[in-house]
Amino acid sequence: MTALIPLHGSAAARALDQQASARLAGGAFELMQRAGHAAWRQLQARWPDAQRLTVVCGPGNNGGDGYVLALAALQARRAVVVLHLEEHAPRTDLAQRACTAYIAAGGAIALFPEQFPAAEVVVDALFGIGLARAPEGQAQRLIEAINAQPAPVFALDVPSGIDASLATAPGVAVRAQMTLQFIVRHHGLYTGAGLEHAGELAFDALEVPADLVQMSAPKALLLTPQLLHTWLRPRRRDTHKGESGRVLLIGGDLGHGGAIAMTAEAALRSGAGLVSVATRKAHVGPLLARRPEAMTYAVESGSDLQPLLDAADVVAIGPGLGQGDWGRALLRLALEAGKPLVLDADALNLIAANPRPLGDAILTPHPGEAARLLGRTPREVQADRFGAIAQLCTRLHATVVLKGAGSVIASEGQLPRVIAAGNPGMATGGMGDVLTGVIAALRAQGLPSLEAASAGALLHGMAGDAAARRGQRGLLASDLFAHLQPLSNPQPR
């Protein structure tokens, strides 16, 4: 089975750095040499034609990595200038040693703000994980200058200004085209502001023994597309539709029938055996015309809904539900039915007004809905996505998918999971409705809640990436349907 990739916190990264240094014959300076040379190799691979480099070095060991890279580039006959603030001369013994070697080889130094040498690649070796607060003064202005210049930026370990323990940017932060992580992958670079600022993520273990890293507890697990086949196995030849699950979808108040229609098609394309839709009478005809495979029912009261609830294996409610009397009545019955649930959109907004433990349920909030469920602001949720999802799981006793860049999935007592799929083109109306249908279909096919949420969010992101090959701008939620069926039948790699 393909392993889930561990993601670590900043404290673990610091501890592993010290432990690895203690094991190496050359100590911490040998580890710095490995980091700098690994970064130089990565830079050459990514920008092979770059001849002029500006390496922005800070006063700590991240700056030391930069000096090692600068020396390697100098020895390769590149035009290199190290740039730092006057007050950012190397302060650690290791950084001073690396700086001395660079200068002894004829390396040039420039000071900011007097200079910012033009370059074809700018290397960010300013702070790494050494700064967990907003940059101030000249450091802030230096980061702004890095972002303002036209050359691509290559960050070492963590883009400066990003708090990798919270996946947030407390102030200005470097926007890199690529970030090379050392020893461990930082969980704060795979979601939220960290993902936005890191650009393309690369990794080098620096030959640190695997047993040492395995002793360090991760903060989260990364789910990559290669994992999907571990959840979606080929079906038996004698499979019947009942084994693939009976999904009931509830939603589509007057004027909002499109949302539940998209949820229905997503559930069908993701392999649900039978899909029933409970919606307003006005939406029955249009939904049947769009997708006749969905068994669509006019539901105007609780008595209309109860037989459908009794027959369902999984109930998904929320898309287009509204927050009026109709939606509240149907949600109350769905919550009382004792069936596995998938809750989204207005179902979450109604629950936010009266929070309660939900049991076997999967919630799929975006940051605004998560904020309402927690009584906080969306900005506060985004400032600590891992903390917010942990609070949601504890408060509601449910599995949660916190949507957004680098969607996070969590259940009580389990490590959170981060989705390595999806793109900015998916920030458009209806994408959440599609996700609800995908997750409901996988839950109905027998996956436990955490696995259904994980596989569903991954499948949804992969479908979005496939649809975005024609471009992200203008991507529609319905564009995912053509990709859900082939991606739902992955082959082992």
Phi, psi and omega in degrees: 000135177296132185281148169287141186272124180288141175241135187246159175273170183295323180297318178295322179297318179295316181296318179294324176301314180293318181293320179294320179299322181293333181277333187280143179299323180271004177066206185295330180291326175297320179295321177297319177300317179298318181296312181297317180288324175298320179294320178296318178297319180294318179298316179299320180291322184278322181230070188296337183265359183291125180250334182246124183235138167246121182251112182270113186250136173267184186277349186258201185287337172297321173296323177300319175302321179296319178296321179296316177300315182300318179295318179297319179293320178299316179293338176270013176067032171271155174276109188237138170228131172269130180245131172210166174287153181302322181277002182254029171300150184307133182249329180276155179301319182294315179296320178299319179296316179294320179295316180300318180295321179295313181294320180300332179275004179095015181291143182267146177238137174233152181248138175262140013265004181300326184222153164214091186301136176295145184208165173268338171217135174251129180260126177267101174237043188276301185233324186060227179273008184281357181228123180238027177222172182292130175299147183230164172057226183294329177298319176298316181293326177295317178296320177298323179291322176301315182290332184279333182285157192277345186283153175296150183247133180244112184265140178264117177074299180214135175302131184298132183101347177271130172273100186288349177278340182240355183060043183221163174244100182295341177207215176292145181215151179296137173256106185261152170275335177209145174231128176257116179270146182249138174068305178227160174272136184272124184297335181282000178258004185248006179207160174058217184296329179299315179295321180297319187272339187281336184068214177293130183260129175236166186213141173221123182283353179057028179061023174290132183306134183299325181296330178291316180294321182294340178284347182265125183288129178285162176266335182200174178234140180263131178257115180255162181305332180297343182278342192301324183293342179288338179259327185253086183274156176301146181277153173295154181292334181259022178297140174244164190297331179296328179291338181270003168096145177252113183255131172251125178250132183237123177164188179084061172293173185306127180087358183232034183288336181297326183297310183287335176294318178293323177298320181295313181295322178298319179296319179294316181290343179262007169104008177297141182287316180223132179236121174249146180234125174256115185212181178290151182304324183296338184262354185296310182299308179300323181290320178295324178294324181284317186216085185294344179290341178276129177276109191251133185233138172281120181237113180247352182208170179297326180293331176290328187278327191302316179298327178291321176297317182298327184273349189275149169270324181222141179240128174243130185220142175142315183300119180068014187294326186077172181239022178273191182299321181298310181296318180297320181294317181290324178295319180300316179293321179296319180292331181274352188286340180075018179261155172303138188239150164235123188239131182214168168053235186293337173299321179290321179295323177290321178294326179301329179285341180210072184300145180203153174299137189249343176072231185283079183217148174243123178256141182233065183280147163275173185304326178294316178292321177298320179297318179294321179295331182261354184069034181234189177256155176303324178298320179293322177297314182292335179288344177203077184296323179291320177294320181294317182290327176297319178294321178297316180298318181291317184290321187253356180052050184219169170275139185231137168249108176271106187286166180130185179299117186072064181304141182245136179241138180207153169226159179302134176078004181241149174297137175295156181238144182240136183272123177264058178200160182109163184205165183298338178297342181278000177277071182209159184300139176097344181298322178293326178296321177295316179302319179302316179294320179298311182295318180299319180296318181289325176296320180291336179275008170107359178285137174299166189304310183296320180288322177295318178295318181293307181296321181295315179295324178292313179300317179299314179296320179296320178296321176296320178293320178295319180291332183279001178298337176272359180128146182277319181291129182090003178294134179251150177302322181291344177294341181286337188299322182295341184256341182296317182296307180297323180288337178284356179235060185287155176254140178303143181256000000 
